[in-house]
């Protein structure tokens, strides 16, 4: 779609940038309309009632529960990840 002559360049770029989102929305709307119009039972994903981890563990690692050597050992990799992300964004 990016190289066709149907629309001007700005419209083509915007459509191709949002193509995955447009595809998911259109597919969902088509499936919903078929379900409502014809009463077809389409399988759907089961969504849990609460937002939690699957094993029940906490979301964050309790850093105070780690031994002191592990806390100090995590400083260098964390600093390297921080510098990498900072340089990648700037």
Secondary structure, DSSP 8 states (H G I E B T S, - for coil): -TT-SSS-HHHHHHHHHTHHHHHHHHHHHHHHHHHHHH----------SS---SS---SS--GGGS-HHHHHHHHHHHHHHHHHHHHHH-
